[in-house]
C-alpha cells in the first residue's frame, strides 16, 4: 500500500514536500485513544504519509482534557518510532485554554509549549488558528517571523482569516520585511465552496498552498449519512445530517457514479476532487480507525478527469 515519495507536493518555495493528503490530528485524544491513534499514525506513515495537522487547542473541549492532548500523542508516537525527521508537523496557536489570542508574548509561549508536548525542536508549519483583531497585525506577524528567525518554526500559516485580513497580513509582511506566510487553511469541500469566492484568489495572489479542513463536510461526503441513516455514531453526525437536502442528495449520487467508474469509494472521490482544485496542496482528513484510513489513503493517487471534476462542480452548485 506504500505510495512513493514522488507523489509529494511542495509547499511554496519552502523546500518542504508533503503527501497529498494531510492526516488530521483533531481526533487524537478525543474519539481515538492513544493506542488507536498510534495505529492510525502507523498506517498513514506506512503508506507514505508525512503531514500531520494538529492544534494546541485539540481537544480541550473533551471532559478531562486540558488542550494539547493531540500534540502529546503525536509527540509520543514520533519519539517511539524515531521518525521525527520523516514527519512534517503542522500545529496552530490561539485556542489553547492557557494560551488564548495572538499577542507576541502568547505566540512565543504557546509555541514553546507545543514544542514541549511534541517533543521536538521545531514546528514545520505554524498557523495563526483564528484571527485576533484585538492585537495589531504587525505584532502578530512579527512574532511569527521571529520564531522563524530563531529556528523554532520552518514555515508560517494562516487559518480562518478573511480575504481582507489576508491582504493586511501581507501588507504588514512587506512593510516590515517579515517572513511570508506560505500556507492557508480554510474550510472547503463539495458542500462548502465559499473558499472559491475570494480566498482562492488570495491564495493564488500570494502563493499560498491551501490545506482545506472539513474536507469531508463533517463526514457527509463519506456517504455514511444518507436518508434514513443519518444519525450515525460520530459526534459530527448531526452536522453531517444537515447537508441532507436536495443538493446534498444530488452530490452523493454523483459521487456514487464517479466512484463506480474508478472502483473506489465516495470518500476517495470527494478528496480527489479537492486535490484537483487550483492552489490545493493537500486536503486534511482525520480517521478514528484504521478502517477509515483506507478510504482516505485511496484519494492520494486517484486522478479524476476534467469531465468528472466538472460533473461534481455542477452537482454541488447551489440550487
C-alpha positions in Angstrom: 0.0 0.0 0.0 3.1 2.3 0.1 2.9 5.4 -2.0 6.1 6.7 -3.4 7.7 10.0 -2.4 7.4 11.3 -5.9 3.7 11.9 -5.2 4.6 14.6 -2.8 3.8 18.2 -3.3 5.9 21.3 -2.4 4.6 24.0 0.0 5.5 27.1 -1.9 9.3 27.7 -2.1 9.9 26.4 1.4 11.5 23.1 0.2 9.0 21.2 2.4 7.5 18.4 0.4 4.3 16.7 1.7 2.0 13.8 0.9 -1.1 14.9 -1.0 -3.3 14.0 2.0 -2.8 15.6 5.4 -3.8 13.4 8.4 -6.0 15.4 10.8 -5.0 15.1 14.4 -8.2 16.6 15.9 -9.5 13.1 16.8 -6.4 12.0 18.7 -7.2 12.1 22.4 -10.9 12.7 21.6 -12.6 10.0 19.6 -9.4 8.0 19.2 -7.5 6.9 22.3 -3.7 6.8 22.3 -3.4 3.2 21.2 -5.8 3.7 18.3 -4.2 6.9 17.3 -0.8 5.2 17.1 -2.4 2.5 14.9 -3.8 5.2 12.6 -0.5 7.1 12.5 1.4 3.9 11.8 -0.9 3.1 8.9 -0.6 6.6 7.4 3.2 6.6 7.6 3.4 3.1 6.2 1.5 4.4 3.1 4.0 7.2 2.6 2.1 9.9 4.5 4.2 12.5 6.2 2.0 15.5 7.0 0.1 15.6 10.3 -2.1 18.5 11.2 -3.0 19.4 14.8 -3.5 22.4 17.0 -2.7 23.3 20.6 -6.4 23.5 21.4 -7.1 19.9 20.4 -9.0 18.6 22.4 -9.7 21.0 25.3 -13.4 20.5 24.8 -13.3 16.9 26.0 -14.0 16.4 29.7 -10.8 15.5 31.4 -8.6 17.0 28.6 -6.7 20.3 29.0 -5.6 21.1 25.4 -2.5 19.9 23.7 -3.7 16.3 24.1 -3.4 15.6 20.3 0.1 17.1 20.3 1.2 14.9 23.2 0.0 11.8 21.4 1.8 12.8 18.1 4.9 13.6 20.1 4.9 10.3 21.9 4.3 8.5 18.6 7.2 10.2 16.8 9.5 9.5 19.8 8.6 5.9 20.0 9.0 5.4 16.2 12.1 7.5 15.9 10.8 9.2 12.8 10.7 12.9 13.6 12.8 13.8 10.6 10.4 12.0 8.3 7.3 13.8 9.5 6.0 17.3 8.7 4.2 18.6 11.8 1.7 21.4 11.4 0.1 22.9 14.5 -1.7 26.1 15.5 -1.9 28.8 18.1 -4.7 30.9 19.7 -7.2 28.4 21.1 -5.4 26.6 24.0 -7.1 27.5 27.2 -3.8 28.7 28.7 -2.6 30.5 25.5 -5.5 32.4 24.0 -5.1 35.0 21.3 -2.2 36.2 19.1 -0.2 38.7 21.1 3.6 38.3 20.6 4.2 37.1 24.1 1.4 34.5 23.9 2.6 33.2 20.5 6.1 32.7 21.8 4.8 31.0 25.0 2.3 28.8 23.1 5.0 27.7 20.5 7.4 26.7 23.3 4.6 24.7 25.0 3.7 23.0 21.7 7.4 22.1 21.1 7.5 20.6 24.6 4.4 18.5 24.0 5.5 17.4 20.6 9.0 16.6 21.9 10.7 18.4 19.1 12.9 21.4 18.5 10.9 22.9 15.6 7.4 23.2 14.2 7.3 22.7 10.5 4.2 24.7 9.7 2.8 27.0 12.4 -0.6 28.6 11.9 -2.4 31.5 13.4 -5.5 29.4 14.1 -8.1 32.2 14.3 -7.8 36.0 13.7 -7.3 38.1 16.8 -8.4 41.6 15.9 -7.5 42.9 19.4 -3.8 42.6 18.6 -2.1 44.7 15.9 -1.3 42.6 12.9 2.3 43.9 12.9 2.7 42.4 16.4 1.2 39.0 15.4 3.1 38.7 12.1 6.3 39.9 13.7 6.1 37.3 16.4 5.6 34.5 13.8 8.5 35.9 11.8 10.8 35.9 14.9 10.0 32.3 15.5 11.3 31.5 12.0 14.4 33.7 12.7 15.0 31.7 15.9 14.7 28.3 14.2 11.6 27.3 16.2 9.3 27.4 13.1 10.1 26.5 9.5 7.0 28.0 7.8 4.1 30.2 8.7 0.4 29.5 8.0 -2.9 31.4 8.2 -6.2 29.8 9.2 -9.7 31.1 9.3 -8.8 34.6 8.1 -10.9 36.7 5.8 -9.7 37.8 2.4 -9.3 41.4 3.6 -7.3 40.4 6.6 -5.0 38.2 4.5 -4.3 41.3 2.4 -3.5 43.2 5.6 -1.2 40.4 6.8 0.8 40.5 3.6 0.9 44.3 3.6 2.4 44.2 7.1 4.8 41.5 6.0 6.0 43.5 3.0 6.3 46.8 5.0 8.4 45.2 7.7 10.4 42.6 5.8 8.9 39.7 7.8 9.0 36.1 6.7 6.0 35.4 4.4 3.2 33.1 5.2 3.1 30.1 2.8 0.1 28.1 3.9 -3.6 28.8 4.2 -6.2 26.6 6.0 -9.8 27.3 5.1 -13.0 25.3 5.3 -13.5 23.9 1.8 -15.3 20.9 0.4 -18.0 20.0 -2.2 -20.8 21.2 0.2 -18.9 24.3 1.4 -17.5 26.2 -1.6 -17.2 29.7 -0.2 -13.4 29.4 -0.5 -13.8 29.9 -4.2 -15.3 33.4 -3.9 -12.4 35.4 -2.5 -9.9 33.2 -0.6 -8.9 31.2 -3.7 -7.8 34.4 -5.4 -5.8 35.4 -2.4 -4.1 32.1 -2.3 -3.1 32.5 -6.0 -2.0 36.1 -5.5 0.2 35.4 -2.5 1.4 31.9 -3.5 -0.3 30.2 -0.5 -0.5 26.5 -0.5 -4.0 25.5 0.6 -4.9 22.8 3.1 -8.7 22.5 3.4 -10.2 21.4 6.6 -13.6 19.7 7.0 -12.7 18.2 3.6 -15.4 15.6 4.0 -18.1 18.0 5.3 -18.2 16.6 8.8 -18.4 13.1 7.3 -21.3 13.8 5.0 -19.1 13.2 1.9 -18.2 9.7 3.1 -21.7 8.7 2.1 -22.4 7.3 5.6 -25.1 9.8 6.4 -28.0 9.2 4.0 -31.7 9.5 4.3 -33.0 7.1 6.9 -29.5 6.5 8.3 -28.3 10.0 9.2 -27.8 9.6 12.9 -24.6 7.6 12.9 -22.3 7.1 15.9 -20.0 10.1 15.3 -20.1 13.3 17.3 -20.5 15.1 13.9 -23.4 13.1 12.8 -25.8 16.0 13.4 -23.7 18.3 11.3 -23.5 15.8 8.5 -27.2 15.3 8.5 -27.8 19.0 8.0 -26.5 18.6 4.4 -29.2 16.1 3.5 -31.2 18.4 1.3 -31.9 18.1 -2.5 -28.4 19.4 -3.2 -26.7 17.1 -0.8 -28.5 14.1 -2.3 -27.5 15.2 -5.8 -23.9 15.4 -4.7 -23.9 11.9 -3.2 -25.5 10.4 -6.2 -22.8 12.0 -8.4 -20.1 10.8 -6.1 -21.6 7.3 -6.3 -21.4 7.4 -10.1 -17.8 8.7 -10.3 -16.7 6.2 -7.6 -18.2 3.4 -9.6 -16.2 4.4 -12.7 -13.0 4.2 -10.7 -14.0 1.2 -8.5 -13.3 3.3 -5.4 -15.3 5.0 -2.6 -17.2 8.3 -2.4 -14.7 9.4 0.3 -11.8 9.0 -2.1 -13.6 10.8 -4.9 -14.6 13.8 -2.7 -11.0 14.2 -1.5 -9.6 13.7 -5.1 -12.0 16.5 -6.3 -10.4 18.9 -3.7 -6.9 17.9 -4.8 -7.9 18.8 -8.4 -8.8 22.4 -7.5 -6.4 25.3 -8.0 -4.0 26.1 -5.1 -4.8 22.9 -3.2 -1.7 21.1 -1.8 -3.4 18.5 0.5 -6.9 18.2 1.9 -7.0 17.5 5.7 -9.0 14.4 6.8 -9.0 12.5 10.1 -9.5 8.8 10.8 -10.8 7.4 14.1 -9.9 3.9 13.0 -7.5 2.2 10.6 -10.6 1.1 8.6 -11.5 4.7 7.9 -7.9 5.5 6.9 -8.0 3.1 4.0 -10.5 5.3 2.1 -8.6 8.4 2.8 -5.3 7.0 1.5 -7.0 5.9 -1.7 -7.6 9.5 -2.6 -3.9 10.3 -2.7 -3.4 8.5 -6.1 -6.9 8.9 -7.5 -6.9 11.2 -10.6 -10.2 12.5 -11.8 -10.8 13.6 -15.4 -11.7 17.2 -16.1 -15.1 16.0 -17.1 -15.6 14.2 -13.7 -14.4 17.2 -11.8 -16.9 19.4 -13.7 -19.7 16.9 -13.2 -19.1 17.2 -9.4 -18.9 21.0 -9.6 -22.3 21.1 -11.4 -23.9 18.7 -8.9 -22.7 20.8 -5.9 -23.7 24.2 -7.3 -26.4 25.8 -5.3 -29.9 25.1 -6.5 
